[in-house]
Amino acid sequence: MSTTRREEIVRLVRETPIRSQEELLTQLRRRGFMVTQPTLSRDLKELGLVKTPTGYVTPSDLTALTTVGLSFSTNEARQEKMKQTVREYVISVELAGSLVILRTPPAAAQPVARAIDDAEPEGAVGTIAGDDTIFLAAKSAAAARRLAAQVRSLMNRPRPARRRRNRRT
C-alpha cells in the first residue's frame, strides 16, 4: 500500500502545484487514500520531495528546473551581475604576476568571486575567495594586467578631488 501511495504522491506533485501537506492530504483522500499527517511526512521524507515557492517537487524535477534556470542565464546577464558585484564590493585591485588580487569588505569575497567565475572573463582561469580577498588567476601576466584594468574600470569609483592650494599674491 505504501508503494502505491507514494507513486500517487509523486504523480500529484507532478500534475498540480501542491503547496502544503494539508493540500496533499486532501488530494490523497479524494483519491481514496486514507493517510495520516505523520505518515505523509514520512512519505515526503522518503521520496525526497522538496518544498519550493511554487509547491513540492521531486529531486529529479528540481535538478531539471535548476539546470534549465542556469541555461537561461544569458551571457549578458552574467556580465551584468559581475559588473554590479564588482562595482558594489571591490575595494582595491593589485597585480602579482599572473594573479589579480581583489579586496572586498568582510564576507563579500565569495559572491564577487562567484559572479566573476560565472561571467568567465577572457583570460581568467578561476578564482579562490576567502572572507575579504579574492585571488583571480589569469592565463598569463599580460592577461592579468588586462583583467586588473577591466576590474578597475568596473569599480567606477570617483577619484578623490585634488586640493587646490591657495596662492598668496
Beta strands, then each sheet from edge to edge (+ up, - down):
strand 1: 50-52
strand 2: 55-57
strand 3: 92-96
strand 4: 99-103
strand 5: 124-129
strand 6: 133-138
sheet 1: 1+ 2-
sheet 2: 3+ 4- 6+ 5-
end
